[in-house]
């Protein structure tokens, strides 16, 4: 990954700020912001544990911090 997960989440949040109240859309669109190892991580993610944007953001940070 070209930068840290926290920076990626901040940038994504900025891009999606007009959809701040639409968690479902933010979750659905998140994969489009990913490439390389981060996208591979997302594809392998157990989505049954993702019930909110915060769940996804936390999983992303913890799962990609070492990529």
N, C-alpha and C positions, 0 to 999 in steps of 0.2 A: 504494500500500500504506500502511496506517495507521501502521506502525512498521517498524523495520529488520528485515532478514531474520534476523539473529542472535537478536533478541528473539523472533521468531516460532518459530524452531527450538527455543529454550529452552522456550517455552510448550508447544509441541507435544510435546517430550520429556517434560515434566511430565505432560501428559495421557496419554501412552502408556507411562509408567514401568513399569506392570505387564506390559507386552509387550516389555520391553527386549531379550529374547533372540529375539524373533520378528521378524526384519528384514523378511521378506516381508509380514507384516501391517502393520508401520509404513509401509512403502513404499506398499502398496495404500491405506491409509487417509489418507495425507498430503494427497491432493487435496481431501478433505472439509474440511480446515482452511483452504483457500484461497478467496479471492474476488477479484473485479476483475482488475487487471493480473497479479497473481501466479497466478491460476487460468489466465488466458490463456497465460502463460509455460509453465505446466505442461502444458497441452494441446498446445503446440507442441514440447515437449521430445522430443529424440531418445532414446527409451527404450532403444535398443540399447546405449547407453553406461552405463546404470545397472545395475550388478551388485550393489550393496550400499547399505545405508542411508547410509554415508559418501559414496558417489558422488552420491546424490540430495541430501544436505545440502550438499555442496560446490557442486554445479551450481545449487541453489536460491540459495545465498548469492551466487555470482558472477553468476547470471543476473538477479537481482532487486534487487541493491544500489542500482541507479539508478532503480527504479520509484517 
